[in-house]
Amino acid sequence: MAKTAFKDSINQTYNSIIWTHKIQRTYLEVLEKRRKLFKILKIVFTATASLATATFAFFNNQIGTISSSIITAATVFFGDILDKIETKENIQMFKDSSTKLFDLKNRLLVLKDKIASGTMSEEMIEFTIESINETYASSQRNLPTIPDSIVKMAEVKLKEREDEEIDFNLL
């Protein structure tokens, strides 16, 4: 490679992008599975509440009507969880960030090729690295905190990857 003055900076940025992307994708998988589970529970409780209310109203059973009211309250609770705890907005924020990280990874790969071909000046390499780092930092602002358990899951997944080098060095 013709220019390697920025080797450490490029490798560190690449490593950070790969790591952050894996954490976010792992978290997205968990969020989406949990959201599906809550949707299924909401459907089950809604159907159960409707059926119980109709059945107990038909037989004029007050205990049954009370129990169907409890089931209806559980339905509202799961609906509230879906809307407040794990919002579609948070999931979308991580999807958008993950897409930006993938694009940044590709920009670094192009930078590597341009450095190898000797077609970039040191100033252009530095400018490109700074631009990538700024975009990386701005893409991570205002994201919800990811639990430590997700970070550990991502670490295991990343170690199992066969399509990336263990040290994630570009240069």
Backbone bond lengths (Angstrom), bond angles and torsions (degrees), N, CA, C in turn:
res aa  C-N    CA-C-N  psi(-1)  N-CA   C-N-CA  omega(-1)  CA-C   N-CA-C  phi
1 M - - - 1.440 - - 1.517 108.93 -
2 A 1.300 113.06 136.45 1.456 118.83 -174.83 1.524 112.25 -70.03
3 K 1.317 117.20 -47.39 1.461 120.23 -175.55 1.521 109.31 -120.05
4 T 1.312 115.25 118.87 1.463 118.91 179.22 1.527 111.61 -128.79
5 A 1.337 117.45 17.92 1.465 120.29 -179.94 1.525 110.99 -61.61
6 F 1.316 117.00 -26.29 1.462 121.69 -177.40 1.524 112.10 -106.36
7 K 1.321 116.14 18.24 1.461 121.52 -175.72 1.533 112.52 -54.20
8 D 1.327 117.17 -51.16 1.466 120.47 -177.81 1.526 111.60 -61.93
9 S 1.313 116.15 -42.71 1.466 120.77 -179.89 1.532 111.07 -63.41
10 I 1.308 116.38 -44.56 1.466 120.96 179.83 1.524 110.29 -64.76
11 N 1.317 116.91 -45.66 1.470 120.10 -179.38 1.527 111.59 -64.73
12 Q 1.326 116.82 -40.02 1.462 119.97 179.53 1.537 110.41 -65.45
13 T 1.320 117.22 -42.69 1.466 121.02 178.54 1.522 110.41 -64.44
14 Y 1.309 116.47 -43.97 1.462 120.85 179.06 1.534 110.55 -60.88
15 N 1.316 116.22 -45.47 1.464 121.84 179.20 1.533 110.68 -60.54
16 S 1.326 116.75 -44.25 1.469 121.07 179.23 1.525 111.54 -62.57
17 I 1.307 115.93 -41.43 1.468 120.09 -179.57 1.528 110.65 -65.83
18 I 1.320 117.41 -45.84 1.469 121.20 179.16 1.528 109.69 -60.21
19 W 1.316 116.74 -47.14 1.473 122.71 -177.59 1.529 110.38 -62.93
20 T 1.318 117.04 -50.08 1.465 121.10 -178.43 1.524 111.04 -63.55
21 H 1.305 116.69 -40.99 1.467 120.68 178.89 1.525 110.86 -60.88
22 K 1.322 117.05 -44.23 1.472 120.59 -179.31 1.528 110.58 -64.97
23 I 1.320 117.56 -40.98 1.468 120.34 178.11 1.529 110.12 -61.77
24 Q 1.320 116.22 -46.45 1.462 119.35 -177.61 1.532 111.86 -66.52
25 R 1.310 117.53 -39.93 1.472 119.57 178.77 1.528 110.24 -65.59
26 T 1.321 117.26 -38.71 1.465 121.38 177.97 1.527 109.73 -63.74
27 Y 1.324 116.83 -44.70 1.461 120.78 179.20 1.530 110.82 -63.81
28 L 1.319 116.60 -40.88 1.464 120.09 177.84 1.529 111.62 -60.08
29 E 1.320 116.40 -41.48 1.470 119.65 178.27 1.527 110.52 -59.61
30 V 1.330 116.68 -44.29 1.466 121.22 -179.81 1.524 110.58 -65.56
31 L 1.339 116.81 -46.80 1.463 120.58 -179.93 1.521 112.26 -60.39
32 E 1.323 115.81 -42.86 1.462 119.17 -178.33 1.530 111.93 -69.32
33 K 1.333 117.78 -37.78 1.470 120.41 175.85 1.527 110.65 -64.26
34 R 1.319 116.16 -44.10 1.462 120.51 -179.63 1.528 110.86 -64.69
35 R 1.317 116.12 -41.20 1.467 120.48 179.25 1.528 110.18 -62.75
36 K 1.327 117.37 -41.72 1.469 120.66 177.52 1.517 111.09 -62.94
37 L 1.333 116.66 -41.35 1.459 120.50 178.51 1.526 111.01 -60.96
38 F 1.330 117.20 -46.43 1.463 120.32 179.06 1.532 111.34 -63.14
39 K 1.323 117.17 -36.85 1.467 119.55 177.53 1.524 110.88 -64.41
40 I 1.326 115.99 -42.48 1.467 119.95 178.51 1.526 110.55 -63.37
41 L 1.335 116.16 -44.61 1.469 119.80 178.45 1.524 111.13 -61.77
42 K 1.304 116.83 -39.59 1.465 120.51 178.90 1.528 110.22 -63.08
43 I 1.302 117.45 -43.00 1.471 121.50 178.39 1.521 110.39 -63.31
44 V 1.344 116.71 -45.42 1.466 120.90 -179.88 1.525 110.59 -61.29
45 F 1.327 116.68 -47.08 1.465 119.64 -179.57 1.530 111.44 -66.02
46 T 1.318 117.95 -39.16 1.465 120.55 178.87 1.522 110.68 -63.03
47 A 1.324 115.64 -46.69 1.473 119.40 179.35 1.525 110.98 -63.68
48 T 1.325 116.31 -43.21 1.464 120.56 -179.70 1.529 110.79 -63.92
49 A 1.325 116.74 -44.02 1.469 120.70 179.90 1.529 110.75 -62.61
50 S 1.321 116.47 -43.00 1.466 119.79 -179.76 1.527 111.52 -64.47
51 L 1.304 115.97 -45.91 1.458 120.70 -179.88 1.527 111.17 -65.11
52 A 1.343 116.73 -43.05 1.466 120.57 -179.79 1.522 110.96 -65.16
53 T 1.308 117.31 -42.87 1.465 120.40 179.86 1.522 110.60 -61.63
54 A 1.322 116.57 -45.91 1.477 119.93 179.94 1.524 111.17 -64.13
55 T 1.330 115.58 -43.19 1.472 119.59 -178.32 1.515 111.48 -65.28
56 F 1.322 116.31 -48.56 1.463 119.65 -176.96 1.530 112.04 -71.54
57 A 1.316 117.58 -29.81 1.464 119.98 175.77 1.526 109.89 -67.85
58 F 1.331 114.84 -38.96 1.466 119.51 179.65 1.532 110.68 -63.03
59 F 1.329 116.68 -41.37 1.465 121.05 -179.34 1.533 112.65 -90.59
60 N 1.327 117.22 1.02 1.459 123.45 178.82 1.539 111.35 54.04
61 N 1.345 115.78 50.98 1.458 123.24 -177.06 1.525 108.81 -105.96
62 Q 1.328 117.49 112.88 1.463 120.78 -176.67 1.520 112.85 -71.95
63 I 1.317 119.33 -36.75 1.472 121.45 177.87 1.529 109.52 -62.88
64 G 1.310 115.81 -42.29 1.463 120.05 177.51 1.506 112.14 -63.79
65 T 1.312 116.33 -38.29 1.460 120.14 179.04 1.531 110.03 -65.32
66 I 1.313 117.02 -39.03 1.470 121.04 177.19 1.528 110.08 -64.48
67 S 1.335 117.12 -44.22 1.471 119.54 179.87 1.525 110.98 -65.40
68 S 1.330 117.57 -36.37 1.465 118.45 177.89 1.528 110.65 -68.60
69 S 1.334 116.88 -29.76 1.470 120.40 175.31 1.527 110.24 -66.00
70 I 1.324 117.15 -38.72 1.464 121.40 177.67 1.533 110.07 -64.43
71 I 1.318 116.15 -41.52 1.470 119.93 178.25 1.529 110.22 -64.47
72 T 1.324 116.67 -38.97 1.463 120.34 177.56 1.529 110.38 -63.37
73 A 1.323 116.90 -40.03 1.471 120.55 177.06 1.528 110.76 -62.32
74 A 1.339 117.24 -39.88 1.472 120.72 177.38 1.528 110.58 -63.69
75 T 1.323 116.61 -36.69 1.467 121.09 177.66 1.524 110.33 -62.19
76 V 1.309 116.25 -44.82 1.467 121.09 178.49 1.526 109.61 -63.32
77 F 1.330 117.01 -40.50 1.461 122.06 179.21 1.535 110.69 -59.39
78 F 1.335 117.90 -47.32 1.465 120.17 -179.89 1.526 111.50 -67.74
79 G 1.317 116.46 -33.93 1.460 119.58 175.05 1.513 110.98 -63.88
80 D 1.327 116.02 -39.89 1.455 121.78 178.83 1.528 110.71 -65.98
81 I 1.330 117.08 -40.05 1.471 121.09 177.16 1.525 109.85 -60.41
82 L 1.316 116.31 -45.02 1.463 120.06 179.71 1.525 111.68 -60.28
83 D 1.321 116.15 -39.93 1.455 119.76 -175.83 1.519 113.88 -81.01
84 K 1.317 117.72 -29.00 1.471 119.75 -172.28 1.531 114.44 -106.69
85 I 1.304 118.42 -47.31 1.459 120.80 -172.28 1.519 112.01 -76.68
86 E 1.299 116.41 -53.02 1.463 120.11 -178.06 1.516 108.65 -120.42
87 T 1.302 113.59 80.65 1.442 118.95 -174.67 1.526 111.49 -74.91
88 K 1.299 114.99 155.14 1.464 120.56 174.43 1.524 109.91 -60.67
89 E 1.332 115.56 -30.42 1.460 120.57 -179.75 1.529 111.12 -62.65
90 N 1.340 117.33 -44.58 1.467 120.23 178.90 1.520 110.65 -63.70
91 I 1.312 116.59 -43.20 1.467 120.22 178.94 1.521 109.38 -61.20
92 Q 1.330 116.99 -43.49 1.461 120.57 -179.41 1.531 111.01 -65.57
93 M 1.328 117.09 -36.92 1.468 120.07 178.25 1.531 110.74 -60.41
94 F 1.335 116.54 -42.91 1.466 119.52 179.44 1.528 111.37 -70.63
95 K 1.311 117.65 -34.50 1.475 119.76 176.22 1.521 110.26 -63.92
96 D 1.331 116.48 -44.97 1.464 120.30 179.15 1.524 111.31 -62.75
97 S 1.320 116.33 -44.35 1.459 120.45 179.22 1.523 110.87 -62.92
98 S 1.310 116.22 -42.88 1.459 121.16 -179.84 1.533 110.85 -61.38
99 T 1.316 116.39 -40.06 1.469 120.77 177.83 1.526 110.77 -64.76
100 K 1.333 116.77 -41.78 1.472 120.46 177.89 1.525 110.68 -62.77
101 L 1.331 116.17 -40.93 1.462 119.58 179.04 1.526 111.43 -62.85
102 F 1.327 116.66 -40.64 1.461 120.50 178.19 1.536 109.89 -62.48
103 D 1.337 116.67 -41.37 1.465 120.79 177.69 1.529 111.20 -63.88
104 L 1.345 116.82 -40.07 1.458 120.19 178.48 1.521 111.70 -64.89
105 K 1.316 115.78 -38.56 1.468 119.95 176.88 1.533 109.43 -59.56
106 N 1.318 115.90 -43.99 1.462 119.76 179.56 1.529 111.80 -66.05
107 R 1.326 117.09 -36.33 1.466 119.93 176.10 1.526 110.82 -62.69
108 L 1.316 116.44 -38.47 1.470 119.72 178.00 1.526 111.26 -67.40
109 L 1.315 116.83 -36.51 1.468 119.66 177.12 1.533 111.02 -64.56
110 V 1.320 116.59 -40.11 1.464 120.73 176.89 1.527 109.64 -65.46
111 L 1.330 116.40 -41.71 1.469 120.41 177.51 1.523 110.63 -58.57
112 K 1.323 116.39 -43.10 1.472 120.91 178.60 1.523 110.68 -58.15
113 D 1.326 116.12 -45.63 1.465 120.06 -179.42 1.531 111.53 -65.06
114 K 1.323 116.23 -40.21 1.461 119.42 179.41 1.531 111.03 -66.79
115 I 1.332 116.70 -37.54 1.467 119.94 176.98 1.525 109.38 -64.90
116 A 1.327 116.16 -43.58 1.464 120.55 -179.47 1.529 111.52 -62.38
117 S 1.324 116.70 -34.98 1.462 119.53 -178.94 1.523 112.72 -82.56
118 G 1.336 116.63 -10.12 1.465 120.32 178.77 1.511 113.45 75.48
119 T 1.323 117.65 21.40 1.465 120.64 -175.98 1.522 113.99 -93.66
120 M 1.323 117.84 2.90 1.464 120.17 -179.19 1.521 110.84 -121.64
121 S 1.318 113.97 140.63 1.460 119.03 175.33 1.523 108.89 -79.12
122 E 1.331 115.96 163.47 1.461 120.30 177.87 1.525 110.80 -59.39
123 E 1.339 117.12 -37.28 1.461 121.30 -179.98 1.532 110.82 -64.63
124 M 1.327 116.29 -42.12 1.469 119.97 179.16 1.529 110.89 -67.26
125 I 1.313 116.83 -38.24 1.473 120.41 177.44 1.527 109.05 -61.89
126 E 1.340 115.72 -47.27 1.462 119.84 -179.97 1.526 111.11 -62.05
127 F 1.335 116.86 -44.30 1.467 120.73 179.28 1.529 111.02 -61.22
128 T 1.323 117.13 -42.65 1.467 121.54 -179.49 1.530 111.12 -64.60
129 I 1.331 115.87 -43.18 1.468 119.79 178.28 1.526 110.44 -61.71
130 E 1.327 116.80 -45.16 1.465 120.57 179.03 1.527 111.20 -61.71
131 S 1.310 116.87 -41.54 1.464 121.31 178.81 1.527 111.13 -62.91
132 I 1.311 116.32 -44.26 1.473 120.85 178.65 1.524 110.13 -63.47
133 N 1.327 117.37 -43.90 1.471 120.66 179.49 1.531 111.85 -63.73
134 E 1.330 117.31 -39.53 1.471 120.72 177.79 1.527 110.97 -65.03
135 T 1.313 115.71 -43.85 1.472 119.91 178.95 1.517 110.22 -64.32
136 Y 1.329 116.46 -40.67 1.470 121.02 177.93 1.525 110.43 -60.11
137 A 1.321 116.65 -49.32 1.469 121.17 -178.44 1.526 111.05 -62.52
138 S 1.321 117.37 -44.17 1.471 119.37 -178.34 1.526 111.69 -68.60
139 S 1.328 117.35 -29.35 1.473 119.51 179.96 1.528 112.13 -72.56
140 Q 1.339 116.91 -16.72 1.461 120.25 -177.33 1.529 113.02 -100.28
141 R 1.324 116.65 -8.20 1.465 120.15 179.25 1.520 110.34 -69.15
142 N 1.302 115.20 145.37 1.470 123.04 172.93 1.527 114.81 65.89
143 L 1.319 117.85 14.70 1.461 119.44 174.41 1.525 109.09 -83.04
144 P 1.335 117.36 145.78 1.471 119.31 175.90 1.530 110.47 -61.17
145 T 1.322 115.75 154.46 1.462 121.45 179.21 1.520 109.85 -69.48
146 I 1.316 115.30 137.68 1.466 121.27 178.81 1.522 108.09 -96.62
147 P 1.330 117.76 129.99 1.475 120.52 -179.29 1.531 112.28 -61.89
148 D 1.342 115.75 150.32 1.466 121.74 179.61 1.525 112.23 -58.82
149 S 1.321 116.82 -34.19 1.470 119.40 -179.53 1.529 111.07 -62.30
150 I 1.312 117.13 -33.05 1.471 121.30 178.04 1.519 109.92 -70.37
151 V 1.324 116.42 -39.21 1.467 120.60 178.81 1.525 109.74 -61.52
152 K 1.333 116.81 -41.16 1.471 120.40 178.56 1.526 110.94 -65.75
153 M 1.326 116.87 -40.46 1.471 120.09 177.33 1.530 110.38 -62.23
154 A 1.324 116.50 -41.56 1.467 120.94 180.00 1.523 111.12 -65.18
155 E 1.320 116.11 -37.63 1.465 120.04 178.84 1.526 110.81 -61.35
156 V 1.318 116.19 -43.67 1.471 120.66 178.23 1.526 109.83 -63.14
157 K 1.324 116.37 -45.83 1.469 120.05 -179.70 1.521 111.58 -62.36
158 L 1.312 116.05 -39.79 1.459 120.15 -178.41 1.522 111.11 -67.09
159 K 1.310 117.04 -37.51 1.467 120.61 178.25 1.524 111.63 -67.74
160 E 1.323 117.16 -26.76 1.463 121.65 -179.16 1.521 112.98 -83.09
161 R 1.314 117.38 -10.98 1.470 120.73 -176.71 1.515 111.06 -64.44
162 E 1.300 114.89 139.91 1.459 119.70 177.75 1.527 111.54 -106.23
163 D 1.339 116.93 -13.54 1.457 119.52 -175.44 1.528 113.11 -94.60
164 E 1.307 118.16 4.11 1.461 122.73 176.88 1.522 108.30 -128.41
165 E 1.316 115.57 148.95 1.461 118.63 175.19 1.521 109.61 -70.59
166 I 1.314 116.35 155.25 1.459 121.10 -178.81 1.538 111.10 -61.84
167 D 1.325 117.88 -41.31 1.454 120.22 -176.94 1.523 113.07 -91.80
168 F 1.327 118.21 -6.59 1.467 124.25 175.76 1.512 114.11 59.34
169 N 1.315 117.93 23.82 1.452 120.97 179.45 1.513 110.59 -78.37
170 L 1.314 115.89 132.47 1.460 121.34 175.74 1.528 110.82 -84.06
171 L 1.315 115.36 -43.75 1.480 119.41 -174.30 1.505 111.28 -110.46
